[in-house]
Structure formats: C-alpha cells, structure tokens
Amino acid sequence: MPAVDKLLLEEALQDSPQTRSLLSVFEEDAGTLTEYTNQLLQAMQRVYGAQNEMCLATQQLSKQLLAYEKQNFALGKGDEEVISSLHYFSKVVDELNILHTELAKQLADTMVLPIIQFREKDLTEVSTLKDLFGLASNEHDVSMAKYSRLPKRKENEKVKAEVAKEVANARRKQHLSSLQYYCALNALQYRKRIAMVEPMLGYTQGQINFFKKGAEMFSKRMDSFLSSVSNMVQSIQRDLDAEAEAMRVSQQDLLSVSESVYTPDSDVTSPAINRNLIQKAGYLNLRNKTGLVTTTWDRLYFFTQGGNLMCQPRGAVAGGLIQDLDNCSVMAVDCEDRRYCFQITTPTGKSGITLQAESKKEYEEWISAINNISRQIYLSDNPEAVAIKLNQTALQAVTPITSFGKKQEMQCSRQNVKNIENDKIIPNEPSNMQDCTQLIAPGTPIQFDIVLPATEFLDQNRGGKRTNPFGESEDGKKDEEEDSPLKQMFVVRFLGSMAVKSDSTNEVIYEATRQVLAARAIHNIFRTTESHLMVTSKNLRLIDPQTQVTRTSFELASVTQFAAHQENKRLIGFVVRIAEALGEESMSAYIFESNTEGEKICYAISLGKEIIEAQKDPEALAQLMRSMPLTNDGKFMLLNDQAEEDGTVCEERGEESEA
C-alpha cells in the first residue's frame, strides 16, 4: 500500500504555526470524511430498508460509491486502490440490481453495522479529542499570559513557582491531548480505507451466498478480486497495528522527557546560549499600542528569513514581513516592568518594535541572532565561521549608526567581511571594479519608467518629428511601417535605463542589468509597466497595449549593442546612441523583462539590422528574402507561434504586472 500522510508526534510540543496549518488539513479531511460517511450510511440504510425499492436504492449506492473519487479529500494520497475497488463494486451493484430481494439479516450484519461502528467510534472519537485539544490549548495560552505578566523586580518566589508549575501542567496537558489527537487523526487515515471497503466486501459476499444464481453470475475473476480486496484490507489493518504500536512507543518516549522541557526559564542561572546564530525562530510577545498610554502584548511566532524578521500568526499559512534587519540595532530595554524585553531600532535611529522572550536563553539568542543578521553575515560564503569570529567578544547589542560617513565605513568593512574564508580576509580585487567603472560611471542615476514628455524632449533634441500623444502618426509613418519587410511584436516590461560609457561589449548590458535589478530591490520597486515592443526594419517602438499610443521609439540604426542575460534568458537589454547638442553623443542602456526568451528579441533586432544593410544592395536583399520564410503579404515570418501566444497573453493581462 502507498504511504499514508501523517502528523509528526515530535512536533506536538512545539505547536508551531506550520504544525497547526498541517493539523487544519487533517481536520478538513476528517470533516469531509464525516460528511461522506453519513451519505454512504444513508445509501446503505436505504438498501436495507426499502425492499420494494431495492433497484432504486442500489442505483443510488452505485452513484455514491463513484462519488468517493470526487470528494477532493485534503489527504487523498494513496487512495487509488480504494477508488479502483469502489469503481469495481459499483459495477457489481449495477449487475445485481435486477436480482435484489430481501437481504435484511445479511445487510444488517455485513454492510450497515461496520459503517455505523466506524462513524460512532472513530469519527466521534476524533471530534471529542478535537474539543479536548482546543480546551487544553486555551488553558495553556491563559497560563502563559499569566506567566508573562510576572514582574521582574521583587518577585515573590512562591508566586513565581506556582505560576511556573501551572504553566508546566497546562503545557503537559496540552502535549498529552495533542499527542492523543494526532494519533487519532493518523489512525483515521488507515481506518477510513477499511471503513470504505469492508462494508462493500460484506455486502457483495452476502449477495453471493444468498442468491442461487450467484454462481452463474460471479466468475473466477470476481473471486480473485474479492480475495485481493480482502488481502488489501488485512494489509491496511497490519499497517495500522504497526503504526499504532510505533505511535504508542513514540508517545511514551516523548512524555518521558524531563520537567525542564515544560518549565519556561528552567535554567536561569547558567543557560547554554549560542551567540553565533544567523537564523532564529520561536514565540515572542509583541508590544502593540492601543491608545495614548495603553498597550497590549500578543504572543506570536517569529522567524528570520535572510535579512528580514517575519511574523506568522497561529493558523496562518505563511508569515509576513515585520522588520528589515539589515543595518538595524537591537538592545535590551525596560518595558512595563516585564522581563527579557528588547527593542529593534532602524538604521535612521527610529525606534522599531519591542519584543519579549519567555526565557533568558531565548532573550540572549534573539539579540545575538539579530546582531549577526544586521551585519549581513548571512550573505558571506561561510556565515557560521564569520559569526564565530565576530562574536567572540560581542555580547551586547550594537549601537545605531546614523551618520553617512559611518555608514560608508560599515559598508566597506562589511564588504571585507563577506570575503572571509577559512578565517582569512581576502581584499577586494580592484580589476573587476575598474572594469565596471569603465562601462558605467559610479553613481549613475537610474530611471525606472519611460515618460512620454521625456521622449518628446529627446525627439526634439535629435531633430526628429514629435510623437502625437493621441496615438496618431505623422503622414507617411504608417505607410513606412506597412512597407517594412519585418514587423514583430513582443510583450515586455520596462525595468530601468541608465547612461553608460561604452557600447563595445555585451558586458555593459550585463552590468547595467545587475545595477538596475539591485536598485529595484534596494528601493522596493516591484511594479512594472507592460508594453508591446514592435521590432521593424526601421526602428524599435514601445506601444501602450491599451491605447496603442507609442511611448517611445528608437531608430534601429542607433541601437549599437543588444544581448539577453546569461542566466535569466527573459531579461534583455540594448544600448542606444543618441545625438546631443553641439555634435556630441550619449549612450544609454535600456533593460526589459520579456514573456519570451530574450534571444528571440535579439534575433529579431539582428535580422532588422541585416535588412537595413541588405536594402543598400537589391541583390543582397533578394537573397535574404529567399533564405527566410515569408508571410502571404511578403513580410519576414519568424517566431509566429510565439507571437500569437504573446498576443493572446497581452489581451488577457492588465496594464501593470508584478515584476
């Protein structure tokens, strides 16, 4: 039999949001199974009670058996054999429809009784354990809230011990109820397979024994099928018994842990603290202001992801961003007479969020982990080694850095930290930096959108005709496009443009792409504007997909360099030479993201340039047209299927899309 999805008993004590989310899937599956079991039982009772309408009842039963496949169980993995068996049983019921008479005794003992026992015993047990688990979870939350409110000054040790004992008892009770609940849900995945197949097995065997004509209708093939189903049920039962024994042993092992597992802050004098963490997860209390002087504390699950602090409420599928930890500072604070509180401060010195840990160990490790993450150690090749080296003496929170000069010094030192390998600092190689500065000047501004007035300004400077903002072209412009032997459209999204110093190599496009993507990530720019890139043998045009207005246009002859990204083939860029005043020229790189491979756009641009060169020689143009497939109107045909696909996509998409 295929493997059965099950809840891990080891995760019951932690009670993380991921475990709760998986638990909700099992609960949904149990609810769906309950509904289906009730429907199946009703169908079986109709077969048992309605002797005069036996034919109609068996038809309904047959339909209900087929409906098992359409129930969309949240945990339907491994039910293929059960589904195929039920399909076969449905055919048997249809064949026996004309032979049904009174089967009260056989149906009551072999069909109705097992499914009733399954519903009353197994499903009711799951429902009862669910209620007990909910009560234990609420009791644990109340005890933890009471424990969190204990003051740290002049504590009454007796009160603290009583509250800690209350927390331990509540946590033990929740652990026990969760283990029982998880075991019942895991066992239900086995029992439901038996409960679905066993009644039909008894029903079919009763039909065979009751009817004298059964021997004529049932062949050896049917006997072998029933034997295989019986073997399958026995196999599932053996798997259930083995799993139940394994869960019982695991439950005993998990419950035999020491009292310190349940008691918070059990080793307050000398806890084992790991100060070299670069990621951390666990429950913290978050301070929220509800008024001018009133606050509330919410117990939430926090975890770090890269350089971000994430928060995930209980039952949520995924977490959300709470704080960017890069360049931030964290320090211990006194807050409302609570213990183990610390505050995260932004790089600008603005106070961020205030959190409370449940123990000294968690308190120290959270501060150390946030310190390590704020230094961006996680970006280095060996972050653990860097953390160990830098945290040998750093046991307290870092100081916020607000001046620009100190930030520059930290960035330089951080760059050296990233190059630490085997406890050795490798200085940055100046050759790569020199190559980048020869391609793009440091500090070059980046434009993240193409604005129409700026395009008109460039057109006026280079002596071109002004683009009509209403999408109406000048006289003869449409005729020129229609006469162009190449006319290809692609769906693209503009990412950014910047001035460059060279167009002699493709490296300038790769470097511009890197800087544009890095700038978008730093400034949290995620939205892009979708356009249609029209490639002709004369120019490149960016067209608004809604209004068909030309946003900007580049003469194909002015495009001096173009290439697709080496790793992400959907990224493409090209360099354009623009004539400026006083006879000077400037070069700009434009970076796009395409729905298709960027190499196809590069191929279209390259073909357009070949057409421009071939138009100077009629024989060369004729030879080029003979070597390429043409459409019915005499235009070059390339990427036709992809173009049609892009056209369909662009009609369905809106004007803006996520980057």
Number of C-alpha atoms within 10 A of each C-alpha: 11 9 9 15 14 17 17 14 19 13 15 21 18 11 15 19 20 16 17 17 16 16 18 14 15 23 17 15 20 22 16 15 21 18 11 17 21 14 13 21 21 16 21 25 17 18 28 21 16 15 15 12 13 21 20 14 21 24 17 20 25 22 16 20 24 19 16 20 17 9 14 11 18 15 16 14 12 15 19 13 14 20 20 13 20 22 18 16 23 21 14 16 24 15 12 17 17 11 14 18 16 16 18 13 11 18 23 17 14 19 24 23 16 20 24 16 13 20 19 11 11 18 22 14 16 22 18 11 20 20 13 18 22 14 15 21 20 14 19 22 16 14 20 21 16 14 20 19 13 16 14 11 9 6 10 12 9 9 12 14 12 13 18 21 18 19 24 21 17 22 23 20 19 24 26 19 22 24 27 22 25 24 21 20 26 22 21 24 23 20 19 21 19 22 20 22 20 19 22 24 19 18 21 20 16 18 20 17 12 15 16 10 12 15 11 9 13 12 10 9 9 13 12 11 14 17 13 13 18 16 12 18 21 13 14 17 16 13 17 18 14 12 16 16 12 12 20 15 12 15 18 11 11 17 15 9 10 9 13 11 13 19 19 19 17 16 13 11 9 9 14 12 14 14 20 21 22 23 20 16 17 16 19 23 20 19 18 14 10 9 8 6 6 8 11 11 17 14 19 16 19 23 21 22 17 17 22 19 22 19 23 20 17 18 15 13 12 13 16 14 14 16 18 19 25 20 22 24 25 27 19 19 16 11 15 10 12 16 22 21 23 22 20 26 22 20 20 12 14 12 13 15 16 21 23 26 24 19 17 22 21 22 20 22 20 27 23 29 21 28 31 30 28 22 23 22 24 21 16 19 14 16 22 15 16 23 24 16 14 14 16 10 8 13 12 14 19 20 13 18 17 14 10 9 10 11 14 11 11 15 15 11 12 16 16 15 25 21 19 19 15 9 13 10 12 12 12 12 8 8 9 10 11 10 13 15 14 14 20 21 13 10 7 11 12 17 14 20 13 16 11 15 13 12 18 19 13 17 19 13 13 12 11 11 11 14 21 13 13 10 14 13 15 12 8 9 11 12 10 13 15 14 14 18 21 23 21 23 24 25 23 25 26 22 27 23 24 21 20 23 15 19 21 11 13 17 16 26 28 19 17 27 25 13 18 22 14 12 16 17 11 9 8 9 14 11 15 20 18 27 26 24 24 20 23 26 27 21 20 23 20 25 21 18 18 13 9 14 18 24 22 21 17 18 15 20 16 15 21 14 19 26 24 25 22 11 7 11 16 19 24 27 27 23 27 22 19 19 17 13 9 6 6 8 10 13 18 21 27 22 30 23 22 23 16 18 17 25 17 19 25 19 15 22 25 15 19 25 19 15 22 16 14 17 15 10 11 10 11 15 17 12 11 17 17 10 9 11 13 15 11 8 8 13 18 20 15 19 16 13 9 16 16 13 15 20 15 11 13 20 11 9 11 12 15 12 12 10 14
